Amino acid sequence: CSRSDFLQVTIHRPGENSQMRCYANAGEADLLSTNWWVTRISTGNNRVQWYGDGRWQPAAAIDKWTVYTWPNHPGGVRINKVRIL
């Protein structure tokens, strides 16, 4: 995760330290564990959506160079996939 233009997703599992996962290029990536919670998305030079609660969110993708967090859910939210448009 050494490049700020990559999509950076900060995840954690209860009782463990946070980890950052990085993605590049258009497409979808599964977040492999149902125990992971996402606390932060930094879009880099990408437009991004996540899949959770049975749908792609937000309806209009998160814009490039945006940091997205869930302040009402400080422990994070469950996300099944991320998508770079």
C-alpha positions in Angstrom: 0.0 0.0 0.0 2.8 2.4 -0.8 0.9 4.4 -3.5 -1.8 6.9 -2.6 -3.5 6.4 -6.0 -4.6 2.8 -5.1 -7.9 2.0 -3.4 -7.0 1.5 0.3 -9.5 -0.4 2.5 -8.8 -0.6 6.2 -10.3 -3.7 7.8 -10.2 -5.4 11.2 -11.4 -8.4 13.0 -12.6 -8.1 16.6 -9.7 -8.4 19.0 -7.1 -7.8 16.3 -5.2 -4.8 14.9 -6.4 -3.1 11.7 -5.0 -4.1 8.4 -4.9 -2.2 5.1 -5.7 -3.9 1.8 -4.9 -2.1 -1.5 -6.5 -2.6 -4.9 -5.8 -1.2 -8.4 -7.5 -1.4 -11.8 -11.2 -1.5 -12.5 -13.2 -4.5 -11.3 -14.4 -6.2 -8.1 -12.6 -7.8 -5.2 -14.2 -10.1 -2.6 -13.3 -9.4 1.0 -12.7 -13.0 1.9 -13.7 -13.2 5.5 -17.2 -12.6 7.0 -15.4 -11.7 10.3 -13.8 -8.5 8.8 -15.2 -5.1 9.5 -14.3 -2.1 7.2 -13.6 1.1 9.0 -12.1 3.3 6.2 -12.0 3.5 2.4 -9.5 5.8 0.7 -10.4 5.9 -3.0 -7.1 7.2 -4.4 -7.4 7.8 -8.1 -10.6 5.6 -8.3 -14.3 5.8 -8.2 -15.5 3.2 -5.7 -18.6 1.3 -4.4 -18.9 -1.4 -1.9 -21.3 -4.3 -1.7 -23.1 -4.9 1.6 -26.7 -5.4 2.7 -27.5 -7.1 -0.6 -26.7 -4.1 -2.9 -23.9 -1.9 -4.3 -23.5 1.3 -2.2 -23.6 4.2 -2.4 -25.8 4.5 -5.5 -23.5 7.2 -6.9 -19.9 6.0 -6.5 -17.5 7.6 -4.0 -15.4 10.1 -6.0 -11.7 10.0 -6.6 -9.4 11.2 -3.8 -12.0 10.8 -1.1 -11.6 9.2 2.4 -14.8 7.6 3.5 -15.5 6.5 7.1 -18.5 5.4 9.1 -18.6 7.8 12.1 -21.9 6.4 13.3 -20.4 2.9 13.3 -16.9 3.4 14.9 -16.3 -0.4 14.8 -16.8 -0.4 11.1 -19.4 -2.0 8.8 -19.6 -5.4 7.1 -18.7 -5.3 3.4 -18.7 -8.3 1.1 -16.9 -6.7 -1.9 -15.4 -3.5 -3.2 -15.6 -2.3 -6.8 -13.5 0.1 -8.8 -15.4 1.6 -11.6 
